[in-house]
Amino acid sequence: MRFPALFINFKTYEQATGAKALELAKIAETAAQQGNRQVVLVVQPTDIRMVANSVSLPVFAQHIDPVTYGAHTGAILPEAIKLAGASGTILNHTENKRSNDFLEKAIVRAKECGLTVMVCAESLERAKQIASFASKPDIIAIEPPELVGTGIAVSKAKPELIKSIIEEIGKIADMPIIAGAGIKDASDVKKALELGCKGVFVASAIVKAQNKGKAILNLLSGFE
């Protein structure tokens, strides 16, 4: 994976489920190729194999559980995610928060399966805790929950938070910081990169857009 990167979160939106997930993935692939930029697709577990087999972009799971093969009905097994074609996973999205103990164990399991891990953090303090784990994630995404889905970009609403996180995490570990929450257009992306972020994490601004390809290209233009 190269940076800067645009992570597209399909969430469980109707517009990004099943056949529509594949349609969006192909639109994203075309835009990524046109702009010569890195795009990562974060899809539902049931759509991973279909999407991963159909496009060349990296595919991430939206979650995994810290379990191994065995009696864990309903859990998302890291090995299964990997076998389906995912190259990574996110953890601790504001819509699926987990304890630090859970996250530490899940990161270990993900690493054992060769999955890249991006962990979401809602605050500077949480980001520092996550970066200090013995088994560290590969990427941290900063997502203040009050801005998720609002169209108010974290890069503009809370620039000091982003700068503080980049500075403080840099003292602990060398890992890219991704800006999430409210990112909607190229100007939000430009601001995030100016602050030191290595990419953005976007959902509704793309998934709910009438012209999804145009929305992706607009966001990717912020990397220029």
C-alpha positions in Angstrom: 0.0 0.0 0.0 1.2 3.5 -0.8 0.3 6.8 0.7 -1.5 9.2 0.5 -4.5 6.9 0.4 -8.2 7.2 0.3 -10.0 4.7 2.4 -13.7 4.2 1.4 -15.9 2.8 4.1 -18.9 1.0 2.6 -20.4 0.6 6.1 -23.8 -1.2 5.8 -25.3 1.3 3.3 -27.8 -0.2 0.9 -25.9 1.6 -1.9 -22.8 -0.4 -1.0 -24.1 -3.9 -0.3 -24.1 -7.0 -2.5 -24.1 -6.2 -6.2 -24.0 -2.5 -5.4 -20.8 -3.0 -3.5 -19.2 -4.5 -6.5 -20.5 -1.7 -8.7 -19.0 0.9 -6.3 -15.7 -1.1 -6.1 -15.4 -1.0 -9.9 -16.2 2.8 -10.0 -13.5 3.3 -7.3 -11.0 1.2 -9.3 -11.6 3.3 -12.4 -11.1 6.5 -10.5 -8.0 5.3 -8.8 -6.5 4.3 -12.1 -7.5 7.6 -13.7 -6.0 9.6 -10.9 -3.0 7.2 -10.3 -3.8 7.2 -6.6 -4.1 4.6 -3.8 -7.7 3.7 -2.9 -8.6 1.1 -0.3 -12.1 -0.5 -0.1 -13.5 -1.2 3.4 -16.4 -3.6 2.8 -18.8 -5.9 4.6 -17.5 -9.4 5.3 -20.0 -11.0 3.1 -18.8 -8.9 0.1 -15.0 -9.3 0.6 -14.5 -12.3 -1.7 -16.7 -10.9 -4.5 -15.0 -7.5 -4.4 -11.5 -8.8 -3.9 -11.8 -11.2 -6.9 -13.1 -8.4 -9.2 -10.9 -5.4 -8.6 -7.2 -4.8 -8.1 -7.6 -2.4 -5.2 -6.8 -3.5 -1.6 -9.8 -4.7 0.3 -10.2 -4.3 4.1 -12.7 -5.9 6.4 -14.7 -3.6 8.7 -13.9 -5.7 11.8 -12.4 -8.9 13.0 -12.6 -10.7 16.3 -9.6 -12.0 18.3 -10.5 -15.6 17.9 -8.9 -18.7 16.3 -10.4 -21.7 14.5 -12.9 -23.4 16.7 -16.3 -22.9 18.5 -16.8 -19.1 18.1 -20.2 -18.9 16.4 -20.9 -15.5 15.0 -17.4 -14.2 15.4 -15.4 -12.8 12.4 -12.3 -15.1 12.1 -9.2 -13.3 10.9 -8.1 -16.3 8.8 -11.5 -16.3 7.1 -11.2 -12.7 6.2 -7.7 -13.3 4.8 -8.8 -16.4 2.8 -11.7 -14.3 1.3 -9.2 -12.0 -0.2 -8.9 -9.1 2.3 -5.4 -7.6 2.8 -6.3 -5.7 6.0 -9.0 -4.7 8.5 -10.1 -1.7 10.4 -10.9 -1.9 14.1 -12.7 0.3 16.7 -14.8 2.4 14.3 -17.0 4.8 16.3 -20.0 2.7 15.3 -18.2 -0.5 16.6 -16.1 0.6 19.5 -14.0 -1.9 21.5 -11.9 -1.9 24.6 -8.1 -1.6 24.6 -7.9 -5.2 25.7 -10.0 -6.4 22.8 -8.0 -4.3 20.4 -4.6 -5.5 21.6 -5.7 -9.1 21.1 -7.3 -8.4 17.7 -4.2 -6.7 16.4 -2.1 -9.7 17.4 -4.5 -12.1 15.6 -4.6 -9.9 12.5 -0.8 -9.7 12.4 -0.6 -13.5 12.7 -2.8 -13.7 9.6 -0.8 -11.1 7.6 -3.5 -8.5 7.7 -2.7 -4.8 7.7 -4.5 -3.1 10.7 -6.0 0.4 10.8 -7.4 1.3 14.3 -9.7 4.2 14.7 -9.3 6.6 17.7 -11.7 9.2 18.9 -9.3 11.3 20.9 -5.6 12.1 21.4 -5.5 10.1 24.6 -7.0 7.0 22.9 -4.6 7.4 20.0 -1.6 7.4 22.4 -2.9 4.3 24.2 -3.3 2.5 20.9 0.1 3.5 19.6 1.6 2.2 22.8 0.4 -1.4 22.4 3.1 -4.0 22.4 1.7 -5.2 19.0 1.0 -1.9 17.2 -1.4 -1.2 14.4 0.0 -0.2 11.0 -2.2 2.9 10.8 -4.3 5.1 13.1 -7.4 6.9 11.9 -8.6 9.9 14.0 -12.4 10.0 14.1 -14.1 12.4 16.6 -17.5 10.7 16.9 -19.4 13.9 16.9 -18.2 14.7 13.4 -18.9 11.3 11.8 -21.5 11.7 9.0 -22.0 15.4 9.5 -20.1 16.8 6.5 -18.1 18.9 8.9 -14.5 17.8 8.2 -12.2 17.0 11.2 -9.3 18.5 9.2 -11.1 21.9 9.3 -13.1 21.6 12.6 -10.3 20.2 14.7 -6.9 20.9 13.1 -5.2 21.3 16.4 -6.3 17.8 17.4 -4.8 16.3 14.2 -1.5 18.2 14.7 -1.3 17.1 18.3 -2.0 13.4 17.4 0.7 13.5 14.7 3.2 15.1 17.0 2.5 12.8 20.0 2.2 9.6 18.0 5.5 10.4 16.3 7.1 10.2 19.7 5.8 6.7 20.2 5.9 5.0 16.8 6.3 5.7 13.1 2.9 5.1 11.6 0.7 7.0 9.2 -2.3 9.0 10.6 -5.5 9.1 8.6 -8.2 11.8 8.9 -11.7 10.5 9.2 -15.1 12.1 10.1 -16.9 14.6 7.9 -14.4 14.5 5.0 -16.5 15.5 1.9 -14.4 17.2 -0.8 -10.9 18.0 -2.1 -10.4 21.0 0.2 -10.9 18.8 3.2 -8.4 16.4 1.9 -5.8 19.1 1.1 -6.2 20.5 4.7 -5.7 17.0 6.2 -2.5 16.5 4.2 -1.2 20.0 5.0 -1.6 19.0 8.7 0.5 15.9 8.1 -2.0 13.2 7.5 -1.2 10.4 5.1 -4.8 10.0 3.8 -8.5 10.2 4.5 -11.3 7.8 5.6 -14.6 8.6 3.8 -18.0 7.0 3.7 -21.2 9.0 3.0 -19.6 11.6 0.8 -18.9 8.8 -1.7 -21.5 6.1 -1.0 -24.4 8.5 -0.9 -23.2 10.6 -3.8 -25.4 10.6 -6.9 -22.2 10.5 -9.1 -19.9 8.3 -7.1 -17.0 8.4 -9.6 -17.1 12.2 -9.7 -17.1 12.3 -5.9 -14.1 10.0 -5.7 -12.1 11.9 -8.3 -12.9 15.1 -6.5 -11.5 13.7 -3.2 -8.4 12.3 -5.0 -7.7 15.7 -6.5 -7.0 16.8 -3.0 -3.8 14.7 -3.0 -2.3 16.8 -5.8 
